[in-house]
């Protein structure tokens, strides 16, 4: 079973929980009513995953994808450390305003579990710079069995992370957000090193909706359930982002996943349309769908 998947999505209460008080405390440090960046996209650009998205005859999937979206959550970097030439190749296949949000390789997060990974981080981040101005925010996702007993690894890892490369952090073991003392310590570390606290919206893991921002950035990984509720859930996110916008939110990085990824462009298009209407944005809405 895929992460967060449930047999009956209709039985889940998808109501977004209230904000943690920390969110207001963090956002009040920033001037309201202005976004710096709003990036919305899918997790993959592969034709097999995004079935019926690409027009017949499309040869360069990434190039076409970048004409329809302004960003991609780059999961390909999770599986290996790519050479700088590959990042340059991805960079050159996309439009001027396109952004990549690469995932930290599993060798660092899942195998090394952040320990003794200095050389790997150096290699990975040096190669990332091949994206140049198209590098958005990197995100570090820990495995579900990464427990709170390894808390001391976080500041040691974050202090060595290059400050010029923005980073978001995601933990999945339930104790990180359900144990108040642990959550407080985690968030203190993230705020100290200016690391965004990833929010994951998934049917089967409602505990990951901590609604606790650590910076002026909301990095949201939205896992649809291939259910009618996917659209109303997205509408609820527009409302919540408006609340945060009014308090000083500067950056929104929102990436749509699905158990059946072919629906991701449709959901993304819906969300982009709603965001444009609510915030007077002009983000391109994917037009070539279901061809």
N, C-alpha and C positions, 0 to 999 in steps of 0.2 A: 504493500500500500504506500502511495506517495505521501510525502510529508503533509500533515494536516488534512488529509482526505477523510471524508465521512460517508457512510452509506446513504444517509438521508439528510441532505442539506436543509430540507424544509423544517426539520425539527430543531435547528440551531437558532438561538437568539443572537442575531447579528448586530444588535444595538451597540454602538461604540460606547465604551465606558467613559466616565467623566475624566477630565484632565487631572493629572497629579499636580499638586500645588507648585511643584518645582517648575513646571512649564511656564506659568505666569511670571514667576520670579526671574527666569532666564530671559524671557522675551521682553520684559520691561526695560531691559538694557539697550534695546534697539528702537529706532524711530519707526513708528507704524506707517502703514499705507504706502509701501513701496517694495516690490519684489526685485531682487537682483537676478535670480535665475529660476526658471520653471522648466524642468526636464521631465518628459513623460514618454515612456516607451515600453517595449516588450523585453523579455529575457533572452530571446533567441531571434536569429534572422533566417535560420535554415528553412529551405522550401518544404522539406518533409514535415517539419513541425507546424509551420504556418500554412497549412494546406489551403489552397484557393486564394491566397493573398497576392501572389505574383501573377502578373499578366503572362499569357503564353508567349514564349520566346525570350523571357528574361534570362540574361546570361550572368550578370553580376548581381547576386541577390543582395549583398550588403549595399551596393551602390543604389539599387532601387529602394531598399528599405530606408536609406538615409534621405531619399526625396519625400518620404511619407511621414517620417518621425524625426524628432530633433535629438534622440538619444537612444542608447541601448544599454541594458545591464549585461555586461560582458562576462558570461559564465564560462566561456572557453578558457579563460585564464586560470580557472580553478583546477584544471586537469594537468597542466604542465606549465613550466616557466618558458615562455616563448622568447625567442631572440628579438633584439631591437628591430631587426629588419621586418619581422611580422607586424609589429605595432606600426611601423612606418607604412607598410602596405595597407593595413586597415585605415590608417589616417588618410592616405591618398585616394582611397575609394569612396570617401564621404564628402558631403558638402561643407562649406566653410563654417557653418554654425552648429555642426553636429558634435555631440559629446559622447564619450565612452565612460562607462562606470564599471571598471574591471573588478573582478572578485580575486581576493588573495589566494594563491595556489594552496591546494589541500596539503601539499608537502609541509607548508608552514603552519597551517591551522589545524589539520587533522592528524598528521603524522608527528611532526615536531611539537605540536600543541604550544607554540610560541617560545619553546625553550631551545637554546643553542641554535638559533635560526638567523643569526646576524648576517652571515655571508649570503644566505638565500634571499633575505630581505634586500640586501645591497644589490644583488643581481637583478632581482625582480623589479625593484623601483627604478634602477638605472635603465632597464629596457623599456619600462613604461613611458619614460620621457620621450620615446620615439613618437608618441601621440601628440607631443607638443601642446598647442593651445586646445586640442580636442580632448584632452584628459579632463574628465569631470572629477568625481569623488570615488576613491577606491573603497570597497567594503570588505570587511573581514568577518566571515561567518564561522563560528565555532561549532563543532559537532554537538549533538544532543547529550553526549556523555561527558562533555567538558564541564566539570563540577566546580562548585564555589570554593573548594579547597585549594584551587590553583589561582586564586585571586591575586597572589603576590606576583604572578607572572605578568600581569597586565601593565603596571607602571613601568616595569623593566623593558617591556616590549615597546610601549608607546613613546618612552623618552628617546628611543633610538630610531623611531620612525621619522623619515625626512619631513620636516615641518612644511616644506613647500608643496607636499602632496596631501590634500585633504583626505581624511579617513573616517569611515563609519564602522560601527561595531555591532555585531549581532550575536547574542547568546540564546541557546534554546533549552538548556536544562531548566526545569521549572523552578528550582530554588533561587535562581538569580533574580527573579521578579516577585516571587511569592513570599520570600523571607525579607521582611522590611529592613532589618539591619544590614543584610547582604546587599540589598538593592541600594540602600543609602551609600554604602561604601563604593559600590560599582559606579554609581552616578557621580560621586565625588571625584573619582579617578578620571572619568570621561570628561567632566567639566574642566579639570585641571589641565588636561592635554588637548582640549578643544576637539574631542572626538564626538561625532554625531551618534546618537543612540538609535539604532535601526528599530522601526516599528513594523512588525509582521502581522498582517491581517489574514488569518487562515481559519477555515471552518472548524477544524479539529484542535486548534491551539489558541483559544481565546485569551489565555493567560499572557500571550506575547503582546497583547495590546496594552502596554504599560502606560502609554500616553504621557511619557515623561521625557521632554526635550532637554538636551544638554547644551545646545548651541542655537544659533539662528537658522538652523537647517532641519527640515523634516525629511528624513529618508525613509520612504514607505515601500515595503514589498507586499503587494496585494496579491493574494492567492484566491482566484475565483474558484467556484465550486461547480461550474458548468450547470448553473441553476438560474432561474429567473431572478432570484434575489441578488445576483451579482450586480445588476444595474442599480437597484435601490441602495445597495451598500456603497457603490461609488458616489451616488448622490449625497449620501450621508458624509462621505469624506470631503466633498466640496464644502458642505456646511461647516465641518470642523476646521478645515483649512482657512475658511473665512474668519472664524473666531481667532485663530492664531495670527492671521494676517493683520487683523485689527489691533493685535497686541505687539506686533513687531517682527513677525516671521519674515525672513529674507529669501530663503531658498526652499524650493520644493523639488524633491527628486522622487518620482512616483513610477514604479515599475510593476507591470501587470503580468502575472503568471496564471496558468490554468493547468489542470490535470490533462485536459485535451487542449493543447496550445493553439489550435486553429481558431479558437474564439478570442484569443488575446487581442488581435488587431481591432475587432469589433468593440470589445470593452474599452480599449484604449481610445478609440475614436469617440465613443460616448463620453468618456471622462474629459478628453480634450475639449470637446464642444461645450460641456458644462463649465469647465474652467475658463474658457474664453468668454463666455457669456457673463459669468459672475465677476470676473476681474478685468474685463475689457482687455483681454490678451489677444494676440493674433497668431497663436501657435497653429501650424498647419494641421488640418484634420485629414487623416488618411482617406483618400478618395477611392482608390482602386481596391475594392473588397469584393469577395465572392465572385471573381471572374473565372 
